[in-house]
Amino acid sequence: MKSLKKKILTYTVIFEPAEEGGFIASVPALPGCLTQGDSYEETIKMIKDAICGYLTVLNVNKNEVPLEKQETIITKVKVPYPVCLS
């Protein structure tokens, strides 16, 4: 029997507050991979499940699994608003 070696993949997840409460989570490296939960902790569990489902479908369809680039930087940038057009 062939043994499958597991590896751990790491993805950036963006958590945003949902209007109705809780959070919406999305994974930029996996387009369309998103979920929501009533609390931050629940949303973490839900997004892990969504990622596993996403990767499973890719594997079943023999599609390449996207890996996140290590040089990705996530930060906030401040801009003045309204912006002057001069």
C-alpha positions as CSV (number, residue, x, y, z in Angstrom):
1,M,0.0,0.0,0.0
2,K,1.4,3.4,-1.0
3,S,1.8,5.9,1.9
4,L,0.8,9.5,1.2
5,K,3.1,12.0,2.8
6,K,1.2,15.0,4.3
7,K,2.5,18.5,4.1
8,I,1.2,21.6,5.7
9,L,0.2,24.4,3.3
10,T,-0.2,28.0,4.6
11,Y,-2.6,30.5,3.1
12,T,-3.4,34.1,4.0
13,V,-7.0,34.5,5.1
14,I,-8.8,37.9,5.3
15,F,-11.5,38.2,8.0
16,E,-14.0,41.0,7.7
17,P,-16.9,41.8,10.0
18,A,-20.3,40.7,8.6
19,E,-23.1,43.2,8.6
20,E,-25.3,40.7,10.5
21,G,-22.6,39.9,13.0
22,G,-19.7,37.4,12.9
23,F,-17.1,37.3,10.2
24,I,-16.7,36.6,6.5
25,A,-13.4,35.0,5.6
26,S,-11.8,34.7,2.2
27,V,-8.5,33.3,0.8
28,P,-7.0,35.5,-1.9
29,A,-4.8,32.7,-3.3
30,L,-7.9,30.5,-3.8
31,P,-10.4,32.5,-5.8
32,G,-14.0,31.9,-4.6
33,C,-12.9,30.2,-1.4
34,L,-14.9,32.0,1.3
35,T,-17.2,31.3,4.3
36,Q,-18.6,33.0,7.3
37,G,-19.2,32.3,11.0
38,D,-20.9,33.7,14.0
39,S,-17.6,34.2,15.9
40,Y,-13.9,34.6,14.9
41,E,-13.2,31.1,16.3
42,E,-16.1,29.5,14.3
43,T,-15.0,31.4,11.2
44,I,-11.5,29.9,11.5
45,K,-12.9,26.4,11.7
46,M,-15.2,27.1,8.7
47,I,-12.4,28.6,6.5
48,K,-10.1,25.6,7.3
49,D,-13.0,23.3,6.1
50,A,-13.6,25.5,3.0
51,I,-9.9,25.4,2.1
52,C,-9.8,21.6,2.5
53,G,-12.9,21.2,0.3
54,Y,-11.4,23.6,-2.3
55,L,-8.1,21.6,-2.4
56,T,-9.9,18.3,-2.5
57,V,-11.9,19.4,-5.6
58,L,-8.6,20.5,-7.2
59,N,-7.0,17.2,-6.4
60,V,-10.0,15.1,-7.7
61,N,-10.0,17.1,-11.0
62,K,-6.2,16.8,-11.2
63,N,-5.7,20.5,-11.1
64,E,-2.6,22.2,-9.7
65,V,-2.9,23.4,-6.1
66,P,-2.0,27.1,-5.9
67,L,0.7,27.9,-3.5
68,E,0.9,31.3,-1.9
69,K,4.0,33.3,-2.8
70,Q,6.2,33.8,0.3
71,E,7.0,37.4,-0.7
72,T,3.3,38.5,-0.4
73,I,3.0,41.5,1.9
74,I,-0.3,42.5,3.4
75,T,-0.6,45.9,5.0
76,K,-2.9,48.9,5.3
77,V,-2.2,52.1,3.4
78,K,-3.8,55.5,4.4
79,V,-5.0,57.9,1.7
80,P,-6.7,61.3,2.0
81,Y,-10.3,61.4,1.2
82,P,-11.8,63.3,-0.6
83,V,-8.8,63.3,-2.8
84,C,-7.7,66.6,-4.3
85,L,-7.4,66.6,-8.1
86,S,-4.9,69.4,-8.3
